[in-house]
Amino acid sequence: MVNIYELAFSKIYGIGAKTALDLLNKIPSPEDLFAMKRKDLQTIFSKERTIQDILNKTMFHQCERELNFLEKNNIRSYFVTHSSYPKNLKNIPDPPICLFVDGKGEFDNKHIVSIVGSRMATPYGQAMTEQIVQELKKLDVIIISGLAFGIDSASHRAALKNDIPTFAVLGHGLDRIYPSQHYTLAQSMKERGGLISEFFTGTNVSPYTFPQRNRIIAGISDLVIVVEAAKKGGALITARLANDYNREVFALPGRVGDKYSEGCNFLIYSSRAHILSSFKNISSLMSWEEEEKMVFEPIATQENNIITIDKSSTLPDKQKNIYTTLINKGEMDIDTLALECKISINELSALLLEMELEDYVLSKPGKIYKAL
């Protein structure tokens, strides 16, 4: 449980997450900061308002109310230096200084997968989300999303249906639910999962809070899956943040021209995401242990989808050469593979994309390829 000094530390004017982390490396504790004299604070801070904030403890009244709310509603709270603070979030450059969790779920000893996508999900996107979550159960995961309409709520519901813990990261305080239509869904998540926020009570949704929320979704995860997304929107922001935080990203491709597949196709073709064509891709890339004798099915696809999965077909000579090289010599970067196979980088890139679409190879960070 956070104390009032830790809460107050997160509310000091002019101190963002990165500055706060630097400051915590210089002072013994937030309580020591609030005990400092003006002359000592002036050696650390240049803004007079920041110094006044600390000296006058202007945020303490708000923090007392927040502590009362947390205690009354049995909400867990974590300060960034606590040992119980989610370890994945500690490893990003801008973690929430304080984090609040309403629910009984824990993050330890689980693989954490975020599923994000369009609020205007198609029936195909909804169905694929359900299948993805059902298959992910084989990997002993927690599902994270944002409680929004569309793919977010579909992933939460599918997790509940499959008895998988699921958490929603909110873009507002824990004293409200947005959208209000998801109140019952939110309550049902608390038994094994919960609701996560860095915002104090009274914080409303805004264009500012949702990008803040997205960084938590990306940062708390081991893996982010984008199901359906337009070329602009929150899902692509989350994917970009996941790339920045060195998290793995998968995207479900769709037909060329479909508005809500443009974002996923863009992520794949720009090497910002791996192709999600079967769940063997995930277990192989993440080195997550599968349950014994568990068969991972290919992702079902729409008619005329850009993916085709046909493991029994005979590869053309050049692709067979690539595949055999990777099988015999192990994973390698694209430059080395081009030399080994005596193929130009441009031609090899095109061939590898085809082979990845057909589930023969897996691309890893750094343009490294592995045979499947």
C-alpha positions as CSV (number, residue, x, y, z in Angstrom):
1,M,0.0,0.0,0.0
2,V,1.3,3.4,-0.9
3,N,1.7,6.1,1.8
4,I,0.8,9.7,1.6
5,Y,4.3,10.8,0.8
6,E,4.5,8.4,-2.2
7,L,1.1,9.6,-3.4
8,A,2.1,13.2,-3.0
9,F,5.4,12.6,-4.8
10,S,3.4,11.6,-7.9
11,K,1.5,14.9,-7.9
12,I,4.4,17.4,-7.6
13,Y,4.2,20.1,-10.3
14,G,6.7,19.7,-13.0
15,I,7.8,16.2,-12.2
16,G,7.0,13.6,-14.8
17,A,7.9,9.9,-14.8
18,K,11.4,10.2,-16.1
19,T,12.3,13.0,-13.8
20,A,10.8,11.2,-10.9
21,L,12.9,8.1,-11.5
22,D,16.1,10.2,-11.7
23,L,15.1,11.9,-8.4
24,L,14.4,8.6,-6.6
25,N,18.0,7.6,-7.4
26,K,19.2,10.8,-5.5
27,I,17.0,10.8,-2.4
28,P,16.4,8.1,0.2
29,S,12.6,8.4,0.0
30,P,9.7,10.7,-1.0
31,E,9.3,11.5,2.7
32,D,12.8,12.8,2.8
33,L,12.1,15.1,-0.2
34,F,9.2,16.7,1.7
35,A,11.4,17.3,4.7
36,M,14.0,19.3,2.7
37,K,14.6,23.0,3.3
38,R,14.3,25.6,0.5
39,K,18.0,25.9,0.0
40,D,18.4,22.2,-0.5
41,L,15.4,22.0,-2.9
42,Q,17.0,24.9,-5.0
43,T,20.0,22.7,-5.7
44,I,17.7,20.2,-7.3
45,F,14.8,22.1,-8.9
46,S,14.8,25.3,-11.1
47,K,11.1,25.9,-11.1
48,E,9.8,28.0,-8.2
49,R,6.3,26.4,-8.4
50,T,7.8,22.9,-7.9
51,I,9.7,24.1,-4.9
52,Q,6.6,25.8,-3.4
53,D,4.5,22.6,-4.1
54,I,7.0,20.6,-2.0
55,L,7.4,23.1,0.8
56,N,3.6,23.8,1.1
57,K,2.6,20.2,0.6
58,T,-0.3,21.6,-1.5
59,M,-1.4,18.1,-2.7
60,F,-1.6,16.4,0.7
61,H,-5.4,17.1,1.1
62,Q,-6.1,15.5,-2.2
63,C,-3.8,12.6,-1.3
64,E,-5.6,12.0,2.0
65,R,-8.9,11.7,0.2
66,E,-7.3,9.3,-2.3
67,L,-6.0,7.1,0.5
68,N,-9.4,7.0,2.1
69,F,-10.9,5.9,-1.2
70,L,-8.3,3.2,-1.7
71,E,-8.8,1.8,1.8
72,K,-12.6,2.0,1.7
73,N,-12.8,0.1,-1.6
74,N,-9.9,-2.4,-1.0
75,I,-7.9,-1.2,-3.9
76,R,-4.3,-2.2,-4.0
77,S,-1.7,0.5,-4.7
78,Y,1.9,0.3,-5.7
79,F,4.8,2.8,-5.7
80,V,7.4,2.3,-8.4
81,T,10.1,1.3,-6.0
82,H,7.9,-1.4,-4.2
83,S,9.1,-5.0,-4.8
84,S,5.5,-5.9,-5.6
85,Y,5.2,-3.3,-8.4
86,P,4.7,-5.2,-11.7
87,K,8.1,-6.0,-13.0
88,N,7.5,-5.4,-16.7
89,L,6.4,-1.8,-15.9
90,K,9.6,-1.2,-13.9
91,N,11.6,-1.8,-17.1
92,I,10.1,1.0,-19.2
93,P,11.5,4.5,-19.2
94,D,8.3,6.2,-18.1
95,P,6.5,3.9,-15.7
96,P,3.5,5.1,-13.6
97,I,4.9,6.4,-10.3
98,C,1.8,5.1,-8.5
99,L,-0.4,2.3,-9.8
100,F,-3.8,1.3,-8.5
101,V,-5.5,-2.1,-9.0
102,D,-9.1,-2.9,-8.2
103,G,-9.4,-6.7,-8.2
104,K,-8.0,-9.9,-6.8
105,G,-5.8,-10.9,-9.8
106,E,-2.0,-11.2,-9.5
107,F,0.6,-10.7,-12.2
108,D,3.3,-13.1,-11.0
109,N,4.2,-16.3,-12.8
110,K,2.0,-15.6,-15.8
111,H,2.7,-14.6,-19.4
112,I,1.0,-11.3,-20.0
113,V,-0.6,-10.7,-23.4
114,S,-2.3,-7.5,-24.5
115,I,-4.9,-7.7,-27.2
116,V,-5.9,-4.4,-28.8
117,G,-7.7,-3.2,-31.9
118,S,-10.5,-1.1,-33.4
119,R,-13.5,0.1,-31.5
120,M,-15.4,-0.6,-34.7
121,A,-14.6,-4.3,-34.8
122,T,-16.1,-6.3,-37.6
123,P,-17.8,-9.7,-37.0
124,Y,-14.6,-11.3,-38.4
125,G,-12.5,-9.3,-35.9
126,Q,-14.7,-10.4,-33.0
127,A,-14.6,-14.0,-34.1
128,M,-10.8,-14.0,-34.5
129,T,-10.4,-12.4,-31.0
130,E,-12.4,-15.2,-29.5
131,Q,-10.3,-17.8,-31.3
132,I,-7.0,-16.1,-30.3
133,V,-8.0,-16.0,-26.7
134,Q,-9.1,-19.6,-26.7
135,E,-5.8,-20.7,-28.1
136,L,-3.8,-18.5,-25.8
137,K,-5.2,-20.4,-22.8
138,K,-2.8,-23.2,-23.8
139,L,0.1,-20.9,-22.9
140,D,-1.1,-20.0,-19.4
141,V,-1.6,-16.3,-19.9
142,I,-3.2,-13.1,-18.5
143,I,-5.1,-11.0,-21.0
144,I,-4.8,-7.2,-20.9
145,S,-6.9,-4.7,-22.8
146,G,-8.6,-1.4,-22.4
147,L,-12.3,-2.1,-21.8
148,A,-13.3,-0.1,-24.9
149,F,-15.9,-1.1,-27.4
150,G,-14.9,-3.5,-30.2
151,I,-11.7,-5.7,-29.8
152,D,-11.0,-4.6,-26.3
153,S,-14.3,-5.8,-24.8
154,A,-14.3,-8.9,-27.0
155,S,-10.9,-10.0,-25.6
156,H,-12.1,-9.4,-22.0
157,R,-15.3,-11.4,-22.6
158,A,-13.5,-14.2,-24.3
159,A,-11.0,-14.4,-21.4
160,L,-13.9,-14.7,-18.9
161,K,-15.5,-17.4,-21.1
162,N,-12.3,-19.4,-21.1
163,D,-11.5,-18.8,-17.4
164,I,-8.5,-16.7,-18.1
165,P,-7.5,-13.8,-15.8
166,T,-8.1,-10.5,-17.5
167,F,-7.3,-6.9,-16.6
168,A,-8.5,-3.6,-18.1
169,V,-6.2,-0.6,-18.1
170,L,-8.4,2.5,-17.7
171,G,-7.9,6.0,-19.0
172,H,-9.5,7.5,-15.9
173,G,-9.8,7.0,-12.1
174,L,-11.2,3.9,-10.5
175,D,-14.2,5.8,-9.2
176,R,-16.0,5.4,-12.6
177,I,-16.3,3.1,-15.6
178,Y,-16.0,4.2,-19.2
179,P,-17.9,3.4,-21.3
180,S,-20.6,3.0,-18.8
181,Q,-22.2,0.1,-20.8
182,H,-19.2,-2.0,-19.7
183,Y,-19.9,-1.6,-15.9
184,T,-21.1,-5.2,-15.5
185,L,-18.2,-6.6,-17.6
186,A,-15.7,-4.6,-15.5
187,Q,-17.2,-6.0,-12.2
188,S,-17.1,-9.5,-13.5
189,M,-13.3,-9.2,-14.2
190,K,-12.3,-8.5,-10.6
191,E,-12.5,-12.0,-9.2
192,R,-9.5,-13.3,-11.0
193,G,-8.2,-10.1,-12.8
194,G,-9.2,-6.5,-12.2
195,L,-9.0,-2.9,-13.3
196,I,-5.8,-0.9,-13.5
197,S,-5.2,2.8,-13.4
198,E,-2.5,5.4,-12.6
199,F,-5.1,8.2,-12.3
200,F,-6.6,9.6,-9.1
201,T,-10.3,9.6,-8.6
202,G,-12.1,12.4,-10.3
203,T,-9.9,12.1,-13.4
204,N,-12.1,12.1,-16.5
205,V,-11.3,10.6,-19.9
206,S,-9.5,13.0,-22.3
207,P,-7.3,12.9,-25.4
208,Y,-4.4,13.0,-22.9
209,T,-5.3,10.1,-20.7
210,F,-5.8,7.5,-23.4
211,P,-2.2,7.6,-24.7
212,Q,-1.1,7.4,-21.1
213,R,-3.2,4.4,-20.7
214,N,-1.8,2.8,-23.9
215,R,1.7,3.0,-22.6
216,I,0.7,0.9,-19.6
217,I,-1.0,-1.7,-21.9
218,A,2.2,-1.9,-23.9
219,G,4.6,-1.8,-21.0
220,I,3.0,-4.3,-18.7
221,S,2.9,-6.9,-21.4
222,D,5.3,-9.5,-22.7
223,L,3.5,-9.6,-26.0
224,V,1.0,-7.3,-27.8
225,I,-1.4,-8.7,-30.4
226,V,-3.2,-6.3,-32.8
227,V,-6.4,-7.9,-34.2
228,E,-8.0,-5.2,-36.3
229,A,-6.9,-1.6,-36.6
230,A,-7.2,1.3,-39.0
231,K,-4.0,3.0,-40.1
232,K,-4.5,5.7,-37.4
233,G,-5.7,5.1,-33.9
234,G,-4.9,3.9,-30.4
235,A,-4.0,0.3,-31.4
236,L,-1.2,1.5,-33.6
237,I,0.0,3.8,-30.8
238,T,0.1,0.8,-28.5
239,A,2.0,-1.2,-31.0
240,R,4.6,1.6,-31.5
241,L,5.0,1.9,-27.7
242,A,5.5,-1.9,-27.5
243,N,8.2,-1.6,-30.2
244,D,9.9,1.2,-28.2
245,Y,9.8,-0.9,-25.0
246,N,11.2,-4.0,-26.8
247,R,8.0,-6.0,-26.5
248,E,7.1,-8.5,-29.1
249,V,4.2,-7.5,-31.4
250,F,2.0,-9.7,-33.5
251,A,-0.7,-8.5,-36.0
252,L,-3.5,-10.5,-37.6
253,P,-3.4,-9.6,-41.3
254,G,-6.5,-9.1,-43.4
255,R,-7.6,-8.4,-47.0
256,V,-6.1,-5.5,-48.8
257,G,-8.5,-2.7,-48.9
258,D,-10.4,-3.5,-45.7
259,K,-10.3,-0.3,-43.6
260,Y,-9.8,-2.1,-40.3
261,S,-7.0,-4.3,-41.7
262,E,-4.9,-1.5,-43.0
263,G,-3.2,-0.9,-39.6
264,C,-2.4,-4.6,-39.1
265,N,-1.1,-5.0,-42.7
266,F,1.0,-1.8,-42.2
267,L,2.6,-3.1,-39.0
268,I,3.5,-6.4,-40.8
269,Y,4.9,-4.9,-44.0
270,S,6.9,-2.3,-42.1
271,S,8.4,-5.0,-39.9
272,R,6.8,-3.5,-36.8
273,A,4.9,-6.7,-36.1
274,H,5.1,-10.5,-36.7
275,I,2.4,-12.2,-38.8
276,L,0.0,-14.0,-36.6
277,S,-0.9,-17.0,-38.8
278,S,-0.7,-19.8,-36.2
279,F,-0.1,-20.1,-32.5
280,K,3.1,-22.0,-33.1
281,N,4.6,-18.6,-34.1
282,I,3.9,-17.3,-30.6
283,S,5.2,-20.2,-28.6
284,S,8.3,-20.5,-30.8
285,L,9.2,-16.8,-30.7
286,M,8.4,-16.3,-27.0
287,S,9.9,-19.7,-25.9
288,W,6.8,-20.2,-23.9
289,E,6.2,-23.8,-22.8
290,E,3.2,-25.5,-24.4
291,E,1.0,-28.0,-22.6
292,E,2.0,-31.6,-23.5
293,K,0.5,-33.0,-26.7
294,M,-1.3,-29.7,-27.3
295,V,-2.0,-29.1,-31.0
296,F,-1.8,-25.5,-32.2
297,E,-4.2,-24.9,-34.9
298,P,-3.7,-22.3,-37.7
299,I,-5.7,-19.2,-37.5
300,A,-8.9,-19.6,-39.4
301,T,-9.1,-17.1,-42.3
302,Q,-11.7,-15.4,-44.4
303,E,-12.1,-16.5,-48.0
304,N,-9.6,-14.6,-50.1
305,N,-7.6,-13.7,-47.0
306,I,-3.9,-12.9,-47.8
307,I,-2.8,-15.8,-45.7
308,T,-2.6,-19.4,-47.0
309,I,-1.3,-22.2,-44.8
310,D,-0.4,-25.3,-46.7
311,K,2.4,-27.3,-45.1
312,S,2.2,-30.2,-47.5
313,S,3.0,-28.2,-50.6
314,T,6.4,-28.4,-52.3
315,L,8.4,-25.2,-52.0
316,P,9.9,-23.7,-55.1
317,D,13.7,-24.1,-55.5
318,K,14.8,-20.8,-54.1
319,Q,12.4,-21.0,-51.1
320,K,13.5,-24.6,-50.5
321,N,17.1,-23.4,-50.4
322,I,16.3,-20.7,-47.9
323,Y,14.3,-23.1,-45.7
324,T,16.9,-25.9,-45.8
325,T,19.7,-23.4,-44.9
326,L,17.7,-22.2,-41.9
327,I,17.0,-25.7,-40.8
328,N,20.6,-26.9,-41.2
329,K,22.4,-23.8,-39.8
330,G,19.8,-22.3,-37.5
331,E,18.4,-18.8,-37.3
332,M,20.4,-16.0,-38.9
333,D,20.1,-12.4,-39.9
334,I,19.0,-11.5,-43.4
335,D,22.5,-10.3,-44.6
336,T,24.1,-13.6,-43.7
337,L,21.2,-15.6,-45.1
338,A,21.5,-13.7,-48.4
339,L,25.2,-14.6,-48.6
340,E,24.6,-18.3,-47.8
341,C,21.8,-18.6,-50.3
342,K,23.4,-16.4,-53.0
343,I,20.3,-14.3,-53.3
344,S,20.1,-10.5,-53.4
345,I,18.7,-8.8,-50.3
346,N,15.7,-7.4,-52.2
347,E,14.7,-10.7,-53.7
348,L,15.3,-12.5,-50.4
349,S,13.1,-10.0,-48.5
350,A,10.2,-10.8,-50.9
351,L,10.7,-14.5,-50.6
352,L,10.9,-14.4,-46.8
353,L,7.7,-12.4,-46.6
354,E,5.9,-15.1,-48.7
355,M,7.4,-17.9,-46.5
356,E,6.4,-16.1,-43.3
357,L,2.8,-15.7,-44.7
358,E,2.8,-19.4,-45.4
359,D,4.1,-20.2,-41.9
360,Y,7.5,-21.6,-43.0
361,V,9.7,-19.0,-41.3
362,L,9.4,-16.6,-38.3
363,S,10.9,-13.2,-38.3
364,K,12.5,-12.0,-35.0
365,P,13.8,-8.6,-34.0
366,G,16.8,-7.4,-35.9
367,K,15.7,-9.0,-39.2
368,I,16.7,-12.4,-37.9
369,Y,14.8,-15.4,-39.4
370,K,14.1,-18.9,-38.0
371,A,12.7,-21.9,-39.7
372,L,9.4,-23.3,-38.3
